[in-house]
Each structure stands twice: as structure tokens, then as C-alpha cells.
Amino acid sequence: MKIKPVRDEGISRRQLLQAGLATAASAAMGRSGDAAAQDHKGQTTDFRVIDIHAHYFPEAYLDLVAGEGKRFDAAYYTTDKGWFIKTPAGNNGPLASRFIDLKARIADMDQQGVAIQAISLTAPMLYWCDADLSARLATAWNDAASAAHRTYPTRLVAFLTLPMLYPDRALSELERASKLPGMRGVYLGTNIAGRDLDDPLFEPALARIEALDLPIFLHPVETIGGDRLRPFFLSNLIGNPVDTAIAACHLIFGGVLDRHPKLQICLPHAGGVLPILIGRIDQGWRVRDELKHLPNAPSTYLQRFTYDTITHSKPTMEFVIKQVGSERVMVGSDYCFTMGYDRPVEFLDHVDLTSAQRRMILAGNAEKLLKL
């Protein structure tokens, strides 16, 4: 397959978006556009379903990757299969125009019964370039996400992103972007270019995020596993949930959660493998000298995190809820990746929940966390 750059002939960005708009227009016909008043079955509800885990790639960010990213062997291009992004930190694609096209996104949300998405960037993020470009990519994404909120103020809010490898620039962008309309939290990788989140490099930013009372949403990027996880999509199937657990353990054992008692951190994919391994991790704390510094059992820190619903398994979801409590779980779709949910609300219909628990997970917990 011959790859054609974005600005050359072939499938243009405009054509790709027009195709998405046509789909959106068809899907939106006859709908009110306000999902807050209906659930996925069309029944009237008195709460707004909030999707905590949904991804967005604005054109301003992608244009910088296509242009300035060339110095780092990064690229953004389209083919007849969709669009692609390539960086030293990894690749993504083929991806659909819905990641970029806000009208198509809103139409999808209406079909799903989702009233509000908290949008975030995703892999390959912006930790793969120098200080200048990393800061410019963060600014471009944050400004575009805020603009998306201003276009759909009742439907979209956002997690800002930061050039975390460069503390002064990260703090500067945090101060600026946190004041933008629609910003409700901070989005970080489960590692930052191979550095774990208890690295002293990140301490100033984490302290300021805590002071600003902004929740952090983590997401796997450059996951563990190397060549052994390259076949069979294992880097995602296994690498993502394992990397989430590694990040959580560094936050626990590295003392981040003790140093920052008000820091709120949401773990994607229902905490990855952390909830099911917590008994083994507790046993290590009881018997291993190198873990004795932790003042409390690791399992007590499960209550310091919040979790989304992306498990693809009724028994697993029920186990996680039993482990951490329904008051710490929120709807996530991973919009609009194939590994996410097309119907994130319907998934919960198969989970054993009381009406009060269901309402908390669909709306109440996220409303509280995001101050909606």
C-alpha cells in the first residue's frame, strides 16, 4: 500500500472529514441532540451520563506532528484505510475521522446515550520530542480541546496535557491551560518516556496539580513488554493493563500518594491488573524488606484511585466494584477505538447493580470528580 502524505494527492483530510460528517448527519436525523434527557433506550432520565475516557485528535495537534515532527521522524498522513500518526514513541492507525470530527462525535454520543465526554489526547502523546515542540504540541491540543468545549459547552469537557519532561514548561502550561474554559483535569501517561511517575522530575507538576485540585487521568503509553508483546496485538491486550498497574504501584510504593494526600488519580481500563493482583502485592508488603517503608498495606490505597468501566467482562467489572466500591467507578468508552465500547451505557445493563450504584457510575461520581 502506497502511503500518501497529508498535503499530497490522494485521500485528503477534507475528504476524510466530509465522509465522517455525512455519517454524522445521517445518524443525527430525528434526534434532539441533547442526550442528557434520555438513556440509550430512549427512556427519560434525571441525570446526565458522563464518559470519563474518550479520545480526541484536533487538527492543530496533527498539523504540528506533520510539519515540525519531521525532525523527529514523526508523521501524520492519510490513506484509503484512514489516517495514521507515527512518532518515536509509537504509532497509531488506521484511525477514523470521528477522532477529529466533532459533529460526528456528538452524533455518536447521542446514539450511545452519553450526555458528556471528558476528552483527552492519547498515544503517542507528546513525550517524544524536544522541549519546544513538546510545549507547542501541548498548547495546540489544550487550546483545541477548550475550543471544542466552547463549541459544545454542554457536551464536552477536557483533560489538559503537559510537556512533563520539561518541568518549567509543564508548570507554565499547567497554569495557563487550567484556566481555559472546559478544563476539568490533567492527562498523563502511565510513564513519561520510560520514567515512572514517582520520578523526582515530576514532583513540582504533581504538587501544583494537587494544589489546583485537578484530577489526573492516566493512560498507557509506550507500554512494557518489548518484542515479546509485539505479535498478536499483545502490547495493547496485555501491555496496557499491566502498565496501568505498574504506574499505580509506583505512585503507591514511591510515596506519591502519601506526599500528596489530596491528589486524585483515575486509572483506565478498570485499574488494569491492579485489582486482581492486589492480594499478591499486599503479601509482598508483608514479607519483603524493601517494601516495609510503606506505612499502610497497598490494598488500602485502592481507595485513592478512581476507575473506569472498560473491562469487557461482567464478572471482572463486578469484582472491581466489589474491591473498590461503586462510588469510585465511572463510565468509560475509550472512544472511538476498537478496544473500547460502542455502547458504554448498555454494558452496565449486564452488571449486577442497584439503581443507586448505576446512577453513581453513570453520572454522580464523574459529576463530583469533574465538578460538573
GUKE-6528 format. One record per residue (C-alpha): residue in three letters; chain; x, y, z. Coordinates in Angstrom, 1 decimal, decimal comma. Layout:
! residues N
+------+-------+--------+--------+--------+
: resn : chain :      x :      y :      z :
+------+-------+--------+--------+--------+
:  ALA :     A :      X :      Y :      Z :
...
+------+-------+--------+--------+--------+
//
This chain:
! residues 372
+------+-------+--------+--------+--------+
: resn : chain :      x :      y :      z :
+------+-------+--------+--------+--------+
:  MET :     A :    0,0 :    0,0 :    0,0 :
:  LYS :     A :    1,4 :    3,3 :   -1,0 :
:  ILE :     A :    1,3 :    5,9 :    1,7 :
:  LYS :     A :    0,4 :    9,5 :    0,7 :
:  PRO :     A :    1,4 :   12,4 :    2,9 :
:  VAL :     A :   -1,4 :   14,7 :    4,2 :
:  ARG :     A :   -0,7 :   17,6 :    1,9 :
:  ASP :     A :   -0,2 :   15,5 :   -1,3 :
:  GLU :     A :   -2,7 :   14,0 :   -3,6 :
:  GLY :     A :   -4,9 :   11,0 :   -2,5 :
:  ILE :     A :   -7,4 :   10,9 :    0,3 :
:  SER :     A :   -7,3 :   14,4 :    1,7 :
:  ARG :     A :   -8,1 :   15,4 :    5,3 :
:  ARG :     A :  -11,1 :   17,3 :    4,0 :
:  GLN :     A :  -12,4 :   14,3 :    2,2 :
:  LEU :     A :  -11,9 :   12,1 :    5,3 :
:  LEU :     A :  -13,8 :   14,6 :    7,5 :
:  GLN :     A :  -16,6 :   15,1 :    4,9 :
:  ALA :     A :  -17,2 :   11,3 :    4,9 :
:  GLY :     A :  -17,5 :   11,5 :    8,7 :
:  LEU :     A :  -19,9 :   14,4 :    8,5 :
:  ALA :     A :  -22,1 :   12,6 :    6,2 :
:  THR :     A :  -22,3 :    9,7 :    8,6 :
:  ALA :     A :  -22,9 :   12,0 :   11,5 :
:  ALA :     A :  -25,7 :   13,8 :    9,7 :
:  SER :     A :  -27,5 :   10,6 :    8,9 :
:  ALA :     A :  -27,2 :    9,3 :   12,4 :
:  ALA :     A :  -28,4 :   12,6 :   13,9 :
:  MET :     A :  -31,6 :   12,9 :   11,9 :
:  GLY :     A :  -34,6 :   13,0 :   14,1 :
:  ARG :     A :  -32,6 :   13,2 :   17,3 :
:  SER :     A :  -32,8 :   16,0 :   19,8 :
:  GLY :     A :  -29,0 :   16,5 :   20,2 :
:  ASP :     A :  -29,4 :   16,6 :   23,9 :
:  ALA :     A :  -28,5 :   13,2 :   25,4 :
:  ALA :     A :  -28,9 :   14,4 :   28,9 :
:  ALA :     A :  -32,6 :   13,8 :   28,8 :
:  GLN :     A :  -32,6 :   10,2 :   27,5 :
:  ASP :     A :  -30,8 :    7,0 :   28,2 :
:  HIS :     A :  -29,7 :    4,6 :   25,5 :
:  LYS :     A :  -33,2 :    3,0 :   25,4 :
:  GLY :     A :  -34,8 :    6,4 :   24,9 :
:  GLN :     A :  -36,2 :    6,4 :   28,4 :
:  THR :     A :  -36,4 :    9,7 :   30,3 :
:  THR :     A :  -33,7 :   10,1 :   33,0 :
:  ASP :     A :  -33,0 :   12,8 :   35,5 :
:  PHE :     A :  -29,2 :   12,7 :   35,2 :
:  ARG :     A :  -26,5 :   13,1 :   32,5 :
:  VAL :     A :  -24,4 :   10,1 :   31,5 :
:  ILE :     A :  -20,7 :   11,1 :   31,6 :
:  ASP :     A :  -18,0 :    9,3 :   29,7 :
:  ILE :     A :  -14,7 :    9,8 :   31,5 :
:  HIS :     A :  -12,5 :    8,1 :   28,9 :
:  ALA :     A :  -12,8 :    9,4 :   25,4 :
:  HIS :     A :  -10,1 :   10,5 :   23,0 :
:  TYR :     A :   -9,7 :   13,5 :   20,6 :
:  PHE :     A :   -7,1 :   14,4 :   18,0 :
:  PRO :     A :   -7,5 :   18,0 :   16,9 :
:  GLU :     A :   -6,2 :   19,1 :   13,5 :
:  ALA :     A :   -3,9 :   21,8 :   15,2 :
:  TYR :     A :   -2,0 :   19,0 :   17,0 :
:  LEU :     A :   -1,9 :   16,7 :   14,0 :
:  ASP :     A :   -0,6 :   19,6 :   11,8 :
:  LEU :     A :    2,3 :   20,2 :   14,2 :
:  VAL :     A :    3,1 :   16,5 :   14,1 :
:  ALA :     A :    3,0 :   16,5 :   10,3 :
:  GLY :     A :    5,2 :   19,6 :   10,0 :
:  GLU :     A :    7,5 :   20,1 :   12,9 :
:  GLY :     A :    7,5 :   16,5 :   13,8 :
:  LYS :     A :    9,5 :   15,6 :   10,7 :
:  ARG :     A :   12,7 :   16,5 :   12,6 :
:  PHE :     A :   12,0 :   13,6 :   14,9 :
:  ASP :     A :   10,8 :   11,1 :   12,2 :
:  ALA :     A :    7,2 :   11,7 :   13,1 :
:  ALA :     A :    4,4 :   11,9 :   10,6 :
:  TYR :     A :    0,7 :   12,3 :   10,1 :
:  TYR :     A :   -0,8 :   11,0 :    6,9 :
:  THR :     A :   -3,9 :    9,5 :    5,3 :
:  THR :     A :   -4,6 :    6,5 :    3,1 :
:  ASP :     A :   -7,7 :    4,8 :    1,8 :
:  LYS :     A :   -7,8 :    2,9 :    5,1 :
:  GLY :     A :   -8,0 :    6,0 :    7,3 :
:  TRP :     A :   -5,4 :    8,3 :    8,9 :
:  PHE :     A :   -2,2 :    7,4 :   10,8 :
:  ILE :     A :    0,2 :    9,1 :   13,2 :
:  LYS :     A :    3,8 :    7,9 :   13,6 :
:  THR :     A :    6,3 :    9,0 :   16,2 :
:  PRO :     A :    9,4 :    7,7 :   18,0 :
:  ALA :     A :    7,1 :    6,9 :   20,9 :
:  GLY :     A :    4,9 :    4,6 :   18,8 :
:  ASN :     A :    2,3 :    4,7 :   16,1 :
:  ASN :     A :   -1,5 :    4,7 :   15,9 :
:  GLY :     A :   -3,7 :    3,9 :   12,9 :
:  PRO :     A :   -5,6 :    3,4 :   10,8 :
:  LEU :     A :   -8,0 :    5,8 :   12,7 :
:  ALA :     A :  -11,4 :    7,1 :   11,7 :
:  SER :     A :  -12,3 :   10,7 :   11,0 :
:  ARG :     A :  -14,6 :   10,6 :   14,1 :
:  PHE :     A :  -11,5 :   11,2 :   16,3 :
:  ILE :     A :  -11,2 :   14,6 :   14,6 :
:  ASP :     A :  -14,7 :   15,4 :   13,6 :
:  LEU :     A :  -16,7 :   16,9 :   16,5 :
:  LYS :     A :  -20,1 :   16,8 :   14,7 :
:  ALA :     A :  -19,7 :   13,0 :   14,2 :
:  ARG :     A :  -18,6 :   12,7 :   17,8 :
:  ILE :     A :  -21,8 :   14,4 :   19,1 :
:  ALA :     A :  -23,9 :   12,2 :   16,8 :
:  ASP :     A :  -22,2 :    9,1 :   18,2 :
:  MET :     A :  -22,8 :   10,3 :   21,8 :
:  ASP :     A :  -26,5 :   10,8 :   21,1 :
:  GLN :     A :  -26,7 :    7,2 :   19,9 :
:  GLN :     A :  -24,8 :    5,9 :   22,9 :
:  GLY :     A :  -27,0 :    7,9 :   25,4 :
:  VAL :     A :  -23,9 :    9,8 :   26,6 :
:  ALA :     A :  -24,5 :   13,4 :   27,6 :
:  ILE :     A :  -20,9 :   14,5 :   28,3 :
:  GLN :     A :  -17,5 :   13,3 :   27,2 :
:  ALA :     A :  -14,3 :   14,2 :   29,1 :
:  ILE :     A :  -12,0 :   14,3 :   26,1 :
:  SER :     A :   -8,2 :   13,5 :   26,3 :
:  LEU :     A :   -5,3 :   13,0 :   24,0 :
:  THR :     A :   -3,9 :    9,5 :   23,7 :
:  ALA :     A :   -0,8 :    7,6 :   22,5 :
:  PRO :     A :    1,7 :    8,5 :   21,1 :
:  MET :     A :    1,2 :   11,7 :   23,2 :
:  LEU :     A :    3,9 :   14,3 :   23,2 :
:  TYR :     A :    6,8 :   13,0 :   25,2 :
:  TRP :     A :    8,9 :   12,0 :   22,1 :
:  CYS :     A :   10,3 :   15,4 :   21,0 :
:  ASP :     A :   12,4 :   18,4 :   22,4 :
:  ALA :     A :   11,2 :   21,0 :   24,9 :
:  ASP :     A :   10,0 :   23,5 :   22,3 :
:  LEU :     A :    7,9 :   21,1 :   20,2 :
:  SER :     A :    6,5 :   19,2 :   23,2 :
:  ALA :     A :    5,3 :   22,5 :   24,7 :
:  ARG :     A :    3,8 :   23,6 :   21,4 :
:  LEU :     A :    2,0 :   20,3 :   21,0 :
:  ALA :     A :    0,6 :   20,6 :   24,5 :
:  THR :     A :   -0,6 :   24,2 :   23,8 :
:  ALA :     A :   -2,1 :   23,2 :   20,5 :
:  TRP :     A :   -4,0 :   20,3 :   22,0 :
:  ASN :     A :   -5,2 :   22,3 :   25,0 :
:  ASP :     A :   -6,4 :   25,2 :   23,0 :
:  ALA :     A :   -8,2 :   23,0 :   20,6 :
:  ALA :     A :   -9,9 :   21,0 :   23,4 :
:  SER :     A :  -11,0 :   24,2 :   25,0 :
:  ALA :     A :  -12,4 :   25,3 :   21,7 :
:  ALA :     A :  -14,3 :   22,0 :   21,3 :
:  HIS :     A :  -15,8 :   22,7 :   24,7 :
:  ARG :     A :  -16,8 :   26,2 :   23,7 :
:  THR :     A :  -18,4 :   24,8 :   20,6 :
:  TYR :     A :  -20,4 :   22,2 :   22,6 :
:  PRO :     A :  -20,3 :   23,6 :   26,1 :
:  THR :     A :  -22,9 :   21,2 :   27,5 :
:  ARG :     A :  -21,4 :   18,1 :   25,8 :
:  LEU :     A :  -17,6 :   18,2 :   26,0 :
:  VAL :     A :  -15,1 :   18,9 :   28,8 :
:  ALA :     A :  -11,4 :   18,1 :   28,7 :
:  PHE :     A :   -8,3 :   16,9 :   30,4 :
:  LEU :     A :   -5,3 :   19,1 :   29,6 :
:  THR :     A :   -2,0 :   17,7 :   28,6 :
:  LEU :     A :    1,5 :   18,8 :   29,6 :
:  PRO :     A :    5,2 :   18,6 :   28,4 :
:  MET :     A :    6,1 :   16,7 :   31,5 :
:  LEU :     A :    9,8 :   16,1 :   30,7 :
:  TYR :     A :   10,4 :   19,8 :   31,0 :
:  PRO :     A :    9,3 :   20,9 :   34,5 :
:  ASP :     A :    9,4 :   24,6 :   33,9 :
:  ARG :     A :    7,4 :   24,4 :   30,7 :
:  ALA :     A :    5,0 :   21,9 :   32,3 :
:  LEU :     A :    4,3 :   24,2 :   35,2 :
:  SER :     A :    3,8 :   27,2 :   32,8 :
:  GLU :     A :    1,4 :   25,3 :   30,6 :
:  LEU :     A :   -0,5 :   24,0 :   33,6 :
:  GLU :     A :   -1,0 :   27,5 :   35,0 :
:  ARG :     A :   -2,2 :   28,7 :   31,5 :
:  ALA :     A :   -4,3 :   25,7 :   30,4 :
:  SER :     A :   -6,0 :   25,1 :   33,7 :
:  LYS :     A :   -7,7 :   28,5 :   33,3 :
:  LEU :     A :   -9,1 :   27,6 :   29,8 :
:  PRO :     A :  -12,8 :   27,1 :   29,5 :
:  GLY :     A :  -13,8 :   23,4 :   29,8 :
:  MET :     A :  -10,7 :   22,1 :   31,5 :
:  ARG :     A :  -11,5 :   19,7 :   34,3 :
:  GLY :     A :   -8,3 :   17,7 :   34,9 :
:  VAL :     A :   -4,9 :   16,6 :   33,7 :
:  TYR :     A :   -4,0 :   13,7 :   31,4 :
:  LEU :     A :   -0,7 :   11,9 :   31,9 :
:  GLY :     A :    0,9 :    8,7 :   30,5 :
:  THR :     A :    1,4 :    5,7 :   32,8 :
:  ASN :     A :    5,0 :    6,5 :   32,2 :
:  ILE :     A :    6,7 :    9,5 :   30,7 :
:  ALA :     A :    9,3 :    8,4 :   28,1 :
:  GLY :     A :   10,2 :    5,5 :   30,3 :
:  ARG :     A :   10,3 :    7,5 :   33,6 :
:  ASP :     A :    7,8 :    6,3 :   36,2 :
:  LEU :     A :    5,5 :    8,8 :   37,9 :
:  ASP :     A :    7,4 :    8,8 :   41,2 :
:  ASP :     A :   10,5 :   10,2 :   39,4 :
:  PRO :     A :   11,5 :   13,5 :   41,2 :
:  LEU :     A :   11,4 :   15,2 :   37,8 :
:  PHE :     A :    7,6 :   15,2 :   38,1 :
:  GLU :     A :    7,2 :   16,3 :   41,7 :
:  PRO :     A :    6,7 :   20,0 :   41,0 :
:  ALA :     A :    4,0 :   19,4 :   38,5 :
:  LEU :     A :    2,2 :   16,9 :   40,7 :
:  ALA :     A :    2,4 :   19,2 :   43,7 :
:  ARG :     A :    0,8 :   22,0 :   41,7 :
:  ILE :     A :   -1,9 :   19,7 :   40,2 :
:  GLU :     A :   -2,8 :   18,8 :   43,7 :
:  ALA :     A :   -2,9 :   22,5 :   44,8 :
:  LEU :     A :   -5,2 :   23,3 :   41,9 :
:  ASP :     A :   -7,5 :   20,4 :   42,9 :
:  LEU :     A :   -7,4 :   18,9 :   39,4 :
:  PRO :     A :   -7,9 :   15,1 :   39,0 :
:  ILE :     A :   -5,4 :   13,2 :   36,9 :
:  PHE :     A :   -6,4 :   10,7 :   34,3 :
:  LEU :     A :   -3,7 :    8,1 :   33,4 :
:  HIS :     A :   -3,4 :    6,3 :   30,2 :
:  PRO :     A :   -0,9 :    3,7 :   28,9 :
:  VAL :     A :    1,7 :    4,9 :   26,5 :
:  GLU :     A :    5,0 :    3,2 :   25,5 :
:  THR :     A :    3,9 :    0,1 :   27,5 :
:  ILE :     A :    6,1 :   -2,5 :   29,0 :
:  GLY :     A :    6,8 :   -5,8 :   27,1 :
:  GLY :     A :    9,1 :   -5,1 :   24,2 :
:  ASP :     A :    9,4 :   -7,6 :   21,4 :
:  ARG :     A :    7,5 :  -10,3 :   23,3 :
:  LEU :     A :    4,3 :   -8,3 :   23,2 :
:  ARG :     A :    4,6 :   -7,1 :   19,5 :
:  PRO :     A :    2,8 :  -10,1 :   18,0 :
:  PHE :     A :   -1,0 :  -10,6 :   18,3 :
:  PHE :     A :   -1,7 :   -7,0 :   19,5 :
:  LEU :     A :   -0,4 :   -8,1 :   22,9 :
:  SER :     A :    1,1 :   -4,7 :   23,5 :
:  ASN :     A :   -2,4 :   -3,5 :   23,9 :
:  LEU :     A :   -4,3 :   -6,6 :   25,2 :
:  ILE :     A :   -1,7 :   -7,3 :   27,9 :
:  GLY :     A :    0,7 :   -4,3 :   27,9 :
:  ASN :     A :   -1,9 :   -1,7 :   28,6 :
:  PRO :     A :   -3,5 :   -3,2 :   31,8 :
:  VAL :     A :    0,0 :   -4,2 :   33,1 :
:  ASP :     A :    1,4 :   -0,7 :   32,5 :
:  THR :     A :   -1,5 :    0,8 :   34,4 :
:  ALA :     A :   -0,8 :   -1,4 :   37,4 :
:  ILE :     A :    2,9 :   -0,6 :   37,3 :
:  ALA :     A :    2,1 :    3,1 :   37,3 :
:  ALA :     A :   -0,2 :    2,7 :   40,3 :
:  CYS :     A :    2,4 :    0,7 :   42,2 :
:  HIS :     A :    5,0 :    3,5 :   41,6 :
:  LEU :     A :    2,5 :    6,0 :   42,9 :
:  ILE :     A :    1,9 :    3,8 :   46,0 :
:  PHE :     A :    5,4 :    2,5 :   46,8 :
:  GLY :     A :    7,1 :    5,6 :   45,6 :
:  GLY :     A :    5,3 :    7,7 :   48,2 :
:  VAL :     A :    3,5 :   10,0 :   45,7 :
:  LEU :     A :    0,1 :    9,3 :   47,3 :
:  ASP :     A :    1,4 :    9,8 :   50,8 :
:  ARG :     A :    3,2 :   13,0 :   49,9 :
:  HIS :     A :    0,1 :   14,3 :   48,1 :
:  PRO :     A :   -2,9 :   13,2 :   50,1 :
:  LYS :     A :   -5,4 :   15,2 :   48,1 :
:  LEU :     A :   -4,2 :   14,1 :   44,7 :
:  GLN :     A :   -7,0 :   12,3 :   42,7 :
:  ILE :     A :   -5,9 :    9,8 :   40,1 :
:  CYS :     A :   -8,2 :    7,9 :   37,7 :
:  LEU :     A :   -6,9 :    4,5 :   36,4 :
:  PRO :     A :   -8,0 :    3,5 :   33,0 :
:  HIS :     A :   -9,3 :    0,0 :   32,0 :
:  ALA :     A :  -10,8 :   -0,5 :   35,4 :
:  GLY :     A :   -7,3 :   -0,3 :   37,0 :
:  GLY :     A :   -5,8 :   -2,8 :   34,7 :
:  VAL :     A :   -4,4 :   -5,8 :   36,5 :
:  LEU :     A :   -4,1 :   -3,9 :   39,8 :
:  PRO :     A :   -7,3 :   -5,0 :   41,5 :
:  ILE :     A :   -6,8 :   -8,7 :   40,8 :
:  LEU :     A :   -3,2 :   -8,7 :   41,9 :
:  ILE :     A :   -3,6 :   -6,6 :   45,0 :
:  GLY :     A :   -3,6 :   -9,6 :   47,3 :
:  ARG :     A :   -0,2 :  -10,7 :   45,9 :
:  ILE :     A :    1,1 :   -7,1 :   46,2 :
:  ASP :     A :   -0,1 :   -7,0 :   49,9 :
:  GLN :     A :    1,7 :  -10,2 :   50,6 :
:  GLY :     A :    4,9 :   -8,7 :   49,2 :
:  TRP :     A :    4,5 :   -5,7 :   51,5 :
:  ARG :     A :    4,1 :   -8,1 :   54,5 :
:  VAL :     A :    7,2 :  -10,2 :   53,8 :
:  ARG :     A :    9,7 :   -8,1 :   51,7 :
:  ASP :     A :   12,1 :   -5,8 :   53,5 :
:  GLU :     A :   12,3 :   -3,4 :   50,5 :
:  LEU :     A :    8,6 :   -2,7 :   50,9 :
:  LYS :     A :    8,5 :   -2,1 :   54,6 :
:  HIS :     A :    8,7 :    1,7 :   54,1 :
:  LEU :     A :    5,1 :    1,8 :   53,0 :
:  PRO :     A :    3,1 :    2,9 :   56,1 :
:  ASN :     A :   -0,1 :    1,0 :   55,1 :
:  ALA :     A :   -1,0 :   -2,1 :   53,2 :
:  PRO :     A :   -1,0 :   -1,5 :   49,4 :
:  SER :     A :   -4,7 :   -2,5 :   49,3 :
:  THR :     A :   -5,7 :    0,5 :   51,4 :
:  TYR :     A :   -4,5 :    2,7 :   48,5 :
:  LEU :     A :   -7,2 :    1,3 :   46,2 :
:  GLN :     A :   -9,4 :    3,9 :   47,7 :
:  ARG :     A :   -7,1 :    6,7 :   46,5 :
:  PHE :     A :   -7,9 :    5,9 :   42,8 :
:  THR :     A :  -11,0 :    6,1 :   40,7 :
:  TYR :     A :  -11,6 :    3,7 :   37,8 :
:  ASP :     A :  -13,4 :    3,5 :   34,5 :
:  THR :     A :  -15,7 :    0,6 :   33,3 :
:  ILE :     A :  -13,6 :   -0,7 :   30,4 :
:  THR :     A :  -13,3 :   -4,4 :   31,2 :
:  HIS :     A :  -15,3 :   -6,1 :   28,5 :
:  SER :     A :  -16,3 :   -8,6 :   31,2 :
:  LYS :     A :  -19,3 :   -8,7 :   33,5 :
:  PRO :     A :  -17,6 :  -10,8 :   36,2 :
:  THR :     A :  -14,5 :   -8,6 :   36,1 :
:  MET :     A :  -16,5 :   -5,4 :   36,4 :
:  GLU :     A :  -18,4 :   -6,8 :   39,4 :
:  PHE :     A :  -15,2 :   -7,9 :   41,0 :
:  VAL :     A :  -13,7 :   -4,4 :   40,6 :
:  ILE :     A :  -16,8 :   -2,8 :   42,0 :
:  LYS :     A :  -16,7 :   -5,1 :   45,0 :
:  GLN :     A :  -13,0 :   -4,4 :   45,5 :
:  VAL :     A :  -13,0 :   -0,6 :   45,3 :
:  GLY :     A :  -16,7 :    0,4 :   45,7 :
:  SER :     A :  -19,2 :    1,7 :   43,2 :
:  GLU :     A :  -18,5 :    5,2 :   44,4 :
:  ARG :     A :  -15,1 :    5,1 :   42,7 :
:  VAL :     A :  -16,2 :    3,8 :   39,3 :
:  MET :     A :  -17,2 :    5,9 :   36,3 :
:  VAL :     A :  -18,3 :    5,2 :   32,7 :
:  GLY :     A :  -15,5 :    4,9 :   30,1 :
:  SER :     A :  -15,8 :    4,2 :   26,4 :
:  ASP :     A :  -12,2 :    4,6 :   25,0 :
:  TYR :     A :  -14,0 :    6,4 :   22,2 :
:  CYS :     A :  -13,6 :    5,6 :   19,4 :
:  PHE :     A :  -11,0 :    2,8 :   19,4 :
:  THR :     A :  -12,0 :   -0,8 :   18,5 :
:  MET :     A :  -10,8 :   -1,9 :   22,0 :
:  GLY :     A :  -13,4 :    0,4 :   23,6 :
:  TYR :     A :  -17,2 :    0,2 :   23,9 :
:  ASP :     A :  -19,6 :    1,2 :   21,1 :
:  ARG :     A :  -22,3 :    1,1 :   23,7 :
:  PRO :     A :  -20,7 :    2,0 :   27,1 :
:  VAL :     A :  -24,1 :    2,6 :   28,8 :
:  GLU :     A :  -25,6 :   -0,7 :   27,6 :
:  PHE :     A :  -22,6 :   -2,6 :   29,1 :
:  LEU :     A :  -23,7 :   -1,7 :   32,6 :
:  ASP :     A :  -27,2 :   -3,3 :   31,9 :
:  HIS :     A :  -25,5 :   -6,7 :   32,2 :
:  VAL :     A :  -23,7 :   -5,8 :   35,5 :
:  ASP :     A :  -25,4 :   -6,6 :   38,8 :
:  LEU :     A :  -26,0 :   -3,1 :   40,2 :
:  THR :     A :  -28,6 :   -1,4 :   42,4 :
:  SER :     A :  -30,3 :    1,6 :   40,8 :
:  ALA :     A :  -28,3 :    3,8 :   43,2 :
:  GLN :     A :  -25,0 :    2,2 :   42,1 :
:  ARG :     A :  -25,9 :    2,5 :   38,5 :
:  ARG :     A :  -26,7 :    6,2 :   38,8 :
:  MET :     A :  -23,4 :    6,8 :   40,6 :
:  ILE :     A :  -21,4 :    5,1 :   37,9 :
:  LEU :     A :  -23,3 :    6,6 :   35,0 :
:  ALA :     A :  -23,2 :   10,2 :   36,3 :
:  GLY :     A :  -22,8 :   11,0 :   40,0 :
:  ASN :     A :  -19,2 :   10,0 :   40,5 :
:  ALA :     A :  -18,0 :   11,9 :   37,4 :
:  GLU :     A :  -20,1 :   14,9 :   38,3 :
:  LYS :     A :  -18,3 :   15,1 :   41,6 :
:  LEU :     A :  -14,8 :   14,5 :   40,3 :
:  LEU :     A :  -15,1 :   16,9 :   37,3 :
:  LYS :     A :  -17,1 :   19,5 :   39,2 :
:  LEU :     A :  -19,9 :   19,5 :   36,7 :
+------+-------+--------+--------+--------+
//
